[in-house]
Amino acid sequence: TSIDWNSYYLTVNDEVYERISSSLSDTGTLITTLIVVITVVSMVLIILILSMSVRSRKREMGILLAVGIAKPSVILQYILEIALIAVVAFPLAYLSSRQVAGTLGTLFGKTAENVVVTPQHFALVAVIGGILLIIAVIVSCIPALRFKPKQILSQME
């Protein structure tokens, strides 16, 4: 109460805050871009690996189609095979993600305790990953399934 505030001028200096907030915004954009690029590259690799797998199993596919099994059933078989692998891979990835996220968090100036990977994160990754795997299986089966069983088996000879 003893200070005469009318004699003083208060000015706002938020220059440091503006610099920090713009760099944080740039970091957030960089991380989002990296996630998208990594996802796209991973999808391309998975599609290539699945395409090679389907190509090597072309004879099996031709026989299944020749005995009367429908094309969607053959695709479903491949989807179930990938789902069985994913059921094991996703929990292992979740368990290791805590350590990796903590290590990467320290690179961005956060302590490992502040980087938290929750079960909701796992559920989101599992759902999106499952959808992407189904798309990858369907895309990798398209070249083989456009032929009739007789064409597939005649190519094998």
C-alpha positions as CSV (number, residue, x, y, z in Angstrom):
1,T,0.0,0.0,0.0
2,S,3.0,2.3,0.4
3,I,3.9,2.1,-3.3
4,D,2.7,4.8,-5.6
5,W,1.8,2.8,-8.7
6,N,0.9,5.9,-10.7
7,S,4.5,6.8,-10.9
8,Y,5.5,3.5,-12.6
9,Y,4.9,2.2,-16.1
10,L,4.4,-1.5,-16.6
11,T,5.3,-2.9,-20.0
12,V,4.8,-6.4,-21.3
13,N,7.9,-8.2,-22.6
14,D,6.9,-11.6,-24.0
15,E,9.7,-11.9,-26.5
16,V,11.2,-15.0,-24.8
17,Y,7.8,-16.6,-24.6
18,E,7.1,-16.0,-28.3
19,R,10.4,-17.6,-29.3
20,I,9.8,-20.6,-27.1
21,S,6.2,-21.1,-28.2
22,S,7.1,-20.9,-31.9
23,S,9.9,-23.5,-31.4
24,L,7.5,-25.8,-29.5
25,S,5.0,-25.4,-32.3
26,D,7.7,-26.3,-34.9
27,T,8.6,-29.3,-32.8
28,G,5.0,-30.5,-32.7
29,T,4.7,-30.1,-36.5
30,L,8.0,-32.0,-37.0
31,I,6.8,-34.9,-34.8
32,T,3.5,-35.1,-36.6
33,T,5.2,-35.1,-39.9
34,L,7.6,-37.8,-38.8
35,I,4.8,-40.0,-37.6
36,V,3.0,-39.7,-40.9
37,V,6.1,-40.4,-42.9
38,I,7.1,-43.4,-40.7
39,T,3.5,-44.8,-41.0
40,V,3.5,-44.4,-44.8
41,V,7.0,-46.0,-45.2
42,S,6.0,-48.8,-42.9
43,M,2.8,-49.5,-44.9
44,V,4.8,-49.7,-48.1
45,L,7.2,-52.1,-46.6
46,I,4.4,-54.3,-45.1
47,I,2.6,-54.3,-48.5
48,L,5.8,-55.3,-50.2
49,I,6.5,-58.1,-47.7
50,L,2.9,-59.4,-47.9
51,S,3.0,-59.2,-51.7
52,M,6.1,-61.4,-51.8
53,S,4.4,-63.8,-49.4
54,V,1.3,-64.0,-51.5
55,R,3.3,-64.4,-54.7
56,S,5.2,-67.3,-53.1
57,R,1.9,-68.9,-52.1
58,K,0.2,-68.4,-55.4
59,R,0.0,-72.1,-56.0
60,E,-1.8,-72.6,-52.7
61,M,-4.2,-69.8,-53.6
62,G,-4.9,-71.4,-57.0
63,I,-5.7,-74.7,-55.5
64,L,-8.0,-73.2,-52.9
65,L,-9.8,-71.3,-55.5
66,A,-10.0,-74.4,-57.8
67,V,-11.7,-76.5,-55.1
68,G,-14.4,-73.8,-54.7
69,I,-13.3,-71.6,-51.9
70,A,-14.4,-68.1,-52.5
71,K,-11.9,-65.3,-53.0
72,P,-13.1,-63.4,-49.9
73,S,-12.5,-66.5,-47.8
74,V,-8.9,-66.7,-49.1
75,I,-8.3,-63.1,-48.2
76,L,-9.9,-63.7,-44.8
77,Q,-7.4,-66.5,-44.3
78,Y,-4.5,-64.2,-44.9
79,I,-6.0,-61.5,-42.7
80,L,-6.4,-64.0,-39.9
81,E,-2.7,-65.1,-40.3
82,I,-1.6,-61.5,-40.0
83,A,-4.0,-60.9,-37.1
84,L,-2.4,-63.9,-35.2
85,I,1.0,-62.2,-35.7
86,A,-0.3,-58.8,-34.6
87,V,-1.8,-60.3,-31.4
88,V,1.7,-61.2,-30.3
89,A,3.5,-58.2,-31.8
90,F,1.3,-55.3,-30.5
91,P,1.6,-56.2,-26.8
92,L,5.4,-56.7,-27.2
93,A,5.5,-53.3,-28.9
94,Y,3.5,-51.7,-26.0
95,L,5.8,-53.1,-23.4
96,S,8.9,-51.9,-25.2
97,S,7.3,-48.5,-26.1
98,R,7.5,-47.3,-22.5
99,Q,11.3,-47.6,-22.6
100,V,11.7,-46.2,-26.1
101,A,9.3,-43.3,-25.4
102,G,11.2,-42.4,-22.2
103,T,14.5,-42.5,-24.1
104,L,13.2,-40.4,-26.9
105,G,11.5,-38.0,-24.4
106,T,14.9,-37.3,-22.9
107,L,16.1,-36.2,-26.3
108,F,13.3,-33.6,-26.4
109,G,14.1,-32.3,-22.9
110,K,11.6,-34.3,-20.9
111,T,12.4,-36.7,-18.1
112,A,11.5,-40.3,-18.7
113,E,8.8,-40.1,-15.9
114,N,7.0,-37.3,-17.8
115,V,6.6,-39.5,-21.0
116,V,3.7,-41.8,-20.4
117,V,2.3,-44.4,-22.7
118,T,-1.2,-45.3,-21.5
119,P,-3.4,-48.2,-22.3
120,Q,-5.5,-45.8,-24.3
121,H,-2.5,-45.1,-26.5
122,F,-2.1,-48.9,-27.0
123,A,-5.7,-49.3,-27.9
124,L,-5.5,-46.5,-30.5
125,V,-2.3,-47.9,-32.0
126,A,-3.8,-51.5,-32.0
127,V,-7.0,-50.3,-33.8
128,I,-5.3,-48.1,-36.3
129,G,-2.6,-50.7,-36.8
130,G,-5.1,-53.5,-37.3
131,I,-7.0,-51.4,-39.9
132,L,-3.8,-50.6,-41.7
133,L,-2.8,-54.3,-41.7
134,I,-6.1,-55.4,-43.2
135,I,-5.7,-52.7,-45.9
136,A,-2.2,-54.0,-46.6
137,V,-3.4,-57.6,-46.9
138,I,-6.1,-56.6,-49.3
139,V,-3.8,-54.5,-51.4
140,S,-1.2,-57.3,-51.5
141,C,-3.8,-59.9,-52.6
142,I,-5.2,-57.8,-55.5
143,P,-2.7,-58.9,-58.1
144,A,-3.0,-62.6,-57.4
145,L,-6.8,-62.6,-57.0
146,R,-7.6,-60.9,-60.3
147,F,-6.8,-64.2,-62.1
148,K,-9.0,-67.3,-62.3
149,P,-7.8,-70.5,-60.6
150,K,-6.9,-72.1,-64.0
151,Q,-4.7,-69.1,-64.9
152,I,-3.0,-69.1,-61.5
153,L,-2.2,-72.8,-61.7
154,S,-1.1,-72.6,-65.4
155,Q,1.4,-69.8,-64.5
156,M,3.0,-72.1,-61.9
157,E,4.0,-74.8,-64.4
